[in-house]
Amino acid sequence: MAENEKQEPEVKVEDTETPKILGPMDSGFALLKRFRESAPGSHKHAQSVVSMVENVCAAVDLDPEALKVAAMYHDIGKIWCPKLFTENQGDENIHDGLDPWVSFQLISRHVSDTVAILFENDFPKDVIRIASQHHGNCVMQAMYEKAREKDPNVSQEDFRYFTSKPDCVESLILMLCDQIEATSRSIYREQGRDVDPAVFVINIYNKLHIDGQFDDVSVFLGKLKKIQRALISDVASNFQKRVAYGEDDELVKKE
């Protein structure tokens, strides 16, 4: 090469032939896309639960990775029949015409369906275990109460989920976040009730604790209090009141 001849700089060329490997939390991940498209209400709920568990993990210095994936996919089993679940329904509720026990059977199977889907898609075993425990063996209260209207002597035990109770702090956190997120939307948004977030969160924890859902979990009291405080802060920030502005009426009125 001549001395006065300039050397062209090396240009890095992207290898367009090699597809990017997407992880389960990437928006383009195939199973996550199917979740978003098939069961949008459940997907939105899962996103909110992911945010909650992330905040809790930060408060107690817990590695959030496995728990975030479990939170995102804990209801993935609902994609097989989304309309069974209120968050994916429109004006019609399929359960209005069904016996409560039949509804219980249909709804409760979403946990085993979740396990089957995650197993089929090679998710890590710890993620599957955490996701599978998010209902423990809780009573499906709505269907139990509906059944009691028809038969006051119906057994509460007939309306318990068939799955394992939480056996680690990650599963405990997911169960709490799942119940708090779903119930808070009903209490604060749909019912418009003014409830102290601290009272709300502690009452949900106490209900689950008294029912024995956390009997298999070992957790220090100090860490448990940090978990509760993080959840109280989350609920307070998500459902805080704001000043009403004059334009609000304009934004919601019908033409």
Stockholm file with secondary structure:
# STOCKHOLM 1.0

chainA/1-255         MAENEKQEPEVKVEDTETPKILGPMDSGFALLKRFRESAPGSHKHAQSVVSMVENVCAAVDLDPEALKVAAMYHDIGKIWCPKLFTENQGDENIHDGLDPWVSFQLISRHVSDTVAILFENDFPKDVIRIASQHHGNCVMQAMYEKAREKDPNVSQEDFRYFTSKPDCVESLILMLCDQIEATSRSIYREQGRDVDPAVFVINIYNKLHIDGQFDDVSVFLGKLKKIQRALISDVASNFQKRVAYGEDDELVKKE
#=GR chainA/1-255 SS CCTTSCCCCCCCCCCTTSCCCCCTTSTTCHHHHHHHHHCHHHHHHHHHHHHHHHHHHHHHTCCCHHHHHHHHHTTGGGGGSGGGSGGGCCSCCGGGGSCHHHHHHHHHTHHHHHHHHHHHTTCCHHHHHHHHTSSTTCBCHHHHHHHHHHCTTCCGGGGBCCSCCCCSHHHHHHHHHHHHHHHHIIIIIISCCCCCHHHHHHHHHHHHHHTTTTTTCCCCHHHHHHHHHHHHHHHHHHSCCCCCCTHHHHHHCCC
#=GC SS_cons         CCTTSCCCCCCCCCCTTSCCCCCTTSTTCHHHHHHHHHCHHHHHHHHHHHHHHHHHHHHHTCCCHHHHHHHHHTTGGGGGSGGGSGGGCCSCCGGGGSCHHHHHHHHHTHHHHHHHHHHHTTCCHHHHHHHHTSSTTCBCHHHHHHHHHHCTTCCGGGGBCCSCCCCSHHHHHHHHHHHHHHHHIIIIIISCCCCCHHHHHHHHHHHHHHTTTTTTCCCCHHHHHHHHHHHHHHHHHHSCCCCCCTHHHHHHCCC
//
